[in-house]
Amino acid sequence: MSAERSDPRPARSRARLLEAATVLLRSGGPSAVTVDAVTRTANVARATLYRHFSSANDLLAASFTSLIPPPPMPPDDGSLRERLLAIVVAWAQSIAEAPTTLTAMAWLSLGPDIGPLPLTQPADAGSPEMRSLRERIAQQYAAPFDVIFDGPQAAAELDDVDRAVALALLIGPLAFGRLSTLAEFDYEKVAVAAVDGFLLTFAKKTDGATASSSESEGA
């Protein structure tokens, strides 16, 4: 039993399958990650793939998860606006140049339908790999903003922030730019507008006006 537990071959097989799927995903997108293509690239039998992944969707979800980079975190110093801008501009650059997270979101939102492998349950949305991908994406977008929203600057300058609405206001316009494929879409300009719009929406009200408005009038 101890020899079986220490056998490194299963781990190596899974790593080879995941590496092959990731290479195919990078080069050809989700549609390139098929069972035949992965097993051929990894030089393993289909039965081996079945032992590690319950469906092709699970394999693709694991590949997406491995490719998602760490989120851009806010700088420690600066005003609330400057720190928010640092995050959103970094996301703008990532979405414009290497939109792995956005591609994974689009794939999930369409209802992955690569097809289950034989003798597996067709509904794999609740599988560990799919849940891991969904959780990774949620953490990606929320983590840097949570650092700010849970801090003293936000408490002093903002009303209670609806985190889902905040992400929609701050990241949604950038996602639109990528999905629209508009050639002249200025990601950085839109990032600035998104931050300023968010601050106007959630700024604490002071004497019937927003704090931001008061500051502008005093400038």
Buried (B, 14 or more C-beta within 10 A) or exposed (E): EEEEEEEEEEEEBBEBBBBBBBBBBEEEEBEBBBBEBBBEBBEBEEEBBBEBBBBBBBBBBBBBBBBBEEBBBBEEEEEBBEBBBBBBBBBBBBBBEEBBBBBBBBBBEEEBEBEBBEEBEEEBEEBEBBEBBBEBBEEBBBBBBEBBBEEEBBEEBBEEBEEEEBBBBBBEBBBEBBEEEEEEBEBBEBBBEBBBEBBEBBBBEEEEEBBBBBEEEEE
